[in-house]
Amino acid sequence: MSTPARDLSQAIRETLLTGDPRAKVKATRLLVREWRAGRLAHGFSAEMPERPCWPESLQLLPPSQMPKRRTGGSEAKRIALWHALAHIEFVAIDLALDLVGRFGGAMDREFAADFLAVAADEAMHFALLNRKLASMGAAYGDLPAHDGLWQAASDTRSDVAARLAVVPMVLEARGLDVTPATLERVRSQGDENGARILERILDDEIRHVAMGSKHFSRICVARREIPKKAWKRFVKQHFRGSLKPPFNDSARESAGLPREYYAALA
C-alpha cells in the first residue's frame, strides 16, 4: 500500500486557514472522511497557525464590549441569539482541529479519532445554525462576535492537559448548563425547529465533554497526578472567567465531570 501524500497536520492546517464558513465546513468534513479512509498519514509535520482564519466580514470584540441581546425588537433578539450560537460552533470547529494538529503527535490515534469526530460534529452544528440564520434573513458575520473562545486556546497552546481542562471541561461544559434553559425558551416561542437543533447540540456536547474528561484523566495518570487536583490547578491558572451556577449536574456527571470537580471553584 502506498504512503498517503499528505499527513493529518497538513490537512488540518489548510482547514484552519480556510476563512469562508461554508468552505471550512466542507473542508472539515472532507478531512475527517479522508482520515477515516486512511488517505491521510498519521503524521504531524506542519505547525499550527497562531490563530485560524475567519470570515473577513466578522467583527471581533472583547467579551466586555459585546452589545447586549436585551436591546432591539424580538426578531433582532432572536437573530442575535442564533448568531451567537453559530459563532460558538464555528470557533469550536477550529478548537477541535487545533487540538489534534497541535498535540496529536504526542498522543495516540484514539485522541486524533475522538477530536476529529468532535470537529465533524461542530461543523454539522454550525451548518444547522447558519441555515437557521438564513431562514430569518440573516447570515453568520452580520453581527459582532467575541474572541474569548480562541483566547482560551491561545492561553493553553503549550500544554494539552491545560487545553483539555479549559476548553472541553469548562467552556463546553458551560454549554451543558445554559442550553436547557435556552431550549425551553425557544420551544415556548413555538420554534420547534430551533428546539430540535438545540437538543441535537446538547446531546453531542455531552459526548464532547466526556472525551475531554477521558483524555485529561489519562494524561494525569501518565503524569502521576490526581485528575481532580490537576484540573482545579489548570482552571485557576488559565481560565479568565469564573464558574457560575446553576450547573447541569446530571449532564456533567454523564460527561465524566462530577460535582466534586467544580463545586469548590463556583
N, C-alpha and C positions, 0 to 999 in steps of 0.2 A: 504493500500500500504506500502510495506517495505521501510525502510530508506536506501538510497544508501550507500554502504560500504565505498566509498571514497568521499572526498569533492573536490571542484574545485581547491583549492590551492594545494592539494597534487598532483593532476594530472598535474597542471602547473609546479610545482617544478620538477617533474620527466621529463617533456618535456624540461625544461630549462637545465637540467643536461644531456641531450642527445646530444652528440657532433657530431655524424655522420650525415652529411647533409640529406641523404635520410631518415634515421631513424627519424630525427627531423621533417621533412615534414610529414611523415606518422603519427607520434605521435600527431602532431598538428591537423591534420585532424580528427584523431580518438577522440581526446579530445573535439573538437568542436561538433562532432556528438553526443558523449556521453552526453555533456551538454544540447544540444538541445532536446535530447530524455528523459531528466530527470533522467539519470543514474549517475549523479554527483550531490551531495548535494551542495546547495549554502552556502558553509562554507569556512572558511579561517583559518584553524588550523595550516597550515605549513608555516614556514618562507621561504622567497625567498632567493636564494643564492646571494652572493655578486656580482657574475658575472656568466653568463651561460657557458656551455661547448661548444666549437667549435672544428673543426677538428684539430687533433694533427699536421697535416702537414701544417696548416695555419701559415705563418709568419706574426706577427703583428708588425707594425712600427708606430712611431708617424707620424701624417699627414705631418709634415715638412720634413720627411725623405723618403717619398714615391717617387719611381722613376717616372720621367715624362713620360707621354704616347706619347710625341712627338718623343721619340727615338725609333729606331728599324724599321723594314720593315713594309709594310702596313698590312700584316696578323698579325704580332706581335701587332701592334697598335689596330687592331680590337679585338684581344683576350683580350688585356689589358682593353679595354672599357667594354666588356661584363663581364669580371671578376670583375671589379669594381662595375658594376651594380648588379651582383649576390651577392657580399658581402653586399651591402646596403640592399638588400631584405632579405638576410639571417639574418642579425642583426635585421631587422625590425620585423621578427617573434618573436624574444626574447623581443624586446621592447614592443610589444603589449601584450605578455603574462605576462611579469613582471608588466606592468601597472595594469592588472587585479589582479594578485596574490598579489601584494604589497599593493594596495589601495582599492581593491574591497570590503573589509569588511566594509569600511566606506561609500560606495557608494550604489546606488540602483541597482536592477537587470538589468536595461537598460544599465547601464555603462558596466557591465560584458558582456552583449549580444553584444553591439556595438563593443567593442575592441577584443572580441573573433572572431567576424566576420572579423575584420581587420587582426588578426593573420592568419585566414584561407586564406584571400586574399594574404597576404605576402608569405605564404607557396606556394601558386599556382604560384605567380610571380617568386619565386626562382626556382621552378621546371622548369618553362619555360626557364629561363635564363641558368640554368645548362644544360638543353637539348641543348640550343643554343651553349654553350661552347663545348659540346660533338660533335656537328656537325662539329666543327672546330678542332677536335682532342685534345681538352683541357678539363680541369675539375676544379671545384672550389677547391682552395687550391694550385694550380700550381704557383700562383704569390703572392707576399706580399699584405697585406691589412692594412688599418689604423684602429686605435682603437678609433677614435674620437667620433663615434656614441655611443658606450657604455659609454664613459667618460661622455657624456651628461646625460645619465641615472643615472650614479653614483652621479653626481653633484646635481641631483634633487630627490634623493631617499627618502627625508624626507617630501616632500610636493607634493601632487597630482596636485595642481594648477601650481606649478613650472614645473613639468614634462610635463603637457599638453601645457604650454606656450612655452616650448623649443622644445619638440620632434614633436608633430604634427604641431604646429603653426609656427615653424621656420624651422626645419630640413626637414620635409615632404613638407612644403610649398615651400622650395627651389627646390624640385623636380618639382613642377609645373612650375617654372621659366626656368629650364635648359632642361627639357625633350623635349619640342617642337623643339628646335634647333638641339638636338641630333637626334630626329626622322627624321627631314628633311635631315640631313647629311647621315643617314643610308639609307634613301629612295633614295637619289641621287646616292648612290653607287650600286643601283639595288637590295638591300636587302629588299625585300618586307616582308619576314617572320619576320625579325628583326623589321621593322616598325610596323607591326601588334602587336608584343609583347609590344612595347613602347606605342602604342595607348591604349592598354588594361590597362597597368600600370598607365598611366596618368589619364584615366577615374576613376580608382579605387582610386587613391591618392587624387583626388578632394573630394571624399566622406570621406576619412580618415581625411583630414584636417577639413572638416565640422564637423565630430564627435568630434574632439578635440576642436574646437571652441564652439560647443554646450555645452559640459560638462564644459569647462572652464568658460563660461558665467554663467552657473547655479551655479557653486561654488562661483563665485564672487558675485552674487546676494545673495546667502545664507550668505556670509560674509559681506554683505553690502558694497561692493567695486565696483567701476566703472571698468568694464572689460578692457577697453582700457588703463586706467592708470595702472591697476594691471599688465597687460601683458607687458607693457614697463618696469615696475619695475623688473619683473622676468627676462626679457631678459637681462637687464643691469647687474643683479646680477649673472645669471647662464650661460649665453651663452658666450663662449670664443672667438667666431669669430666676424665678422661684417656682417651686412645685406647689400648685394651688389646688385645693379641693373645690368641688367634690370629685372623688375618684370613682371610676367604674371598677370596683374591687373584683367583681366576678370575672369581667373580661380580662383584667390584668392578671388574675390568678390563672386563667386559662392560657395566658401567654407566657407563663413562667416568671411572672413578676409579682410575687406575693407582697402583701401589705407591709411586712417587716422590712422590706427594702426602703420604701419611700415615706412611710408614716412619720418618721422622726425628722425628715427634711421638709415636711409640708409647712 
